[in-house]
Amino acid sequence: MILCSKNIKELKTVCNILKNKGADCYPFKVDVSKKKDTINFIRKILKKFEKIDILINNAGTIHKAKPLEKITDKEYSQCLKTNLDSVFYTLREIIPSMITRKSGAIVTISSMAGKRGNPDFAAYSTSKFAVTGLMQSTARYLDKYGVRCLTILPGGMNTDMRKYILGTSDAKKQQSPVIVAQIIKKIVESEIQFPNGSEIEIRDGKII
């Protein structure tokens, strides 16, 4: 298992937990909002391990709730670079090897905000609508090569990002990331089956 994050300390903690459960885990410090970092990371992984069987695009960022005219250039750019560009460049690097092997699975975490625009988070919603469209195109393209593409659209999540924008009390009311991760695991392993290109909504810990 290969994990990447900007926070290498937290990443190593996660890897140690996984190793204690018997899994191989390799942590890499990567800022996916930077094109060069993302491309170099993927190329390094493909060179070292030769293939990637399952790709999960899960990096995300958001801005504070505010009307569109108050969103700064920096906030808008950061949402697009992290939530959309990172997925595009990762796909572009990985897809050729999956096509060659005619196998692989790509799972991208979008958001319910990528299906219904949120009036207080215009830049975030824009990036999530775009990544959902990117995955639609990718799924249609890769279908003939036997590569599975799925988009996950979770509702509210009890995460630090939710705490940052709406506070701790609101975050505690949202669904558990652990439960959502368990659902995604079952989907990837085909315990729960969906057609290629599916957009899967998860709310309150359940597929809807």
Steps between C-alpha positions, in 0.01 A plus 500: 500500500638839398379817674587862441430819693648840573522398867762226513483470880131411499552278196769296675265454796233360267753273332616364834140413588460320167830316541388380843197352325725310261492732199797631306491880500721760336452869594604784268491871567326660201316826444252400229403864442838530329513348152870414514467326838205293381659388174836418661328298771300288256799438276709397800232254612460348153876462468535334841188281501437477121122520534215649699201269539269737685518879499299699754496878448406642838686829544276798561489856625230759555460869576306666780129557434454827313318646197668456163613864474695461825698195386864591442713398204711291736198311638360436153837385364568274797165323461558440130862390538434262788155362417518488120849546356652237729252243372559593136879473523483177700266343244716613211804332651331177609254424218756378241621218728143393581413495130805285427401249768127535421422509869479734796254702702478875546293647782468876538340668799284787381220641718128559512610858435613370161139415416314790658681832521538646847438877511764556770773290342502594131868425432481166681182399318653602168801275558281206603261538203807506275659191652170312467495592130862397461419157642197464271724556199772272635255218572358511148850503351640216712197271490625318189831429674349330803596777744234580760428863584274602788420836656399526865279791603487511881270722698625679813804340665632522854845624400738781587399670176137506615609638838699770324205631302199430723633424847547196722136463605386484138776255407399260777153472346640377168582149380814318609790489252574146625155376398525671162846347447360156581226547240755608240712194580202273438431677171860472381509132593166448317326384816261780410474518122444804280530544124810669365466879510257501791466806722431366848341720765567420866306676771464417871727199450276348232495483121199693373 
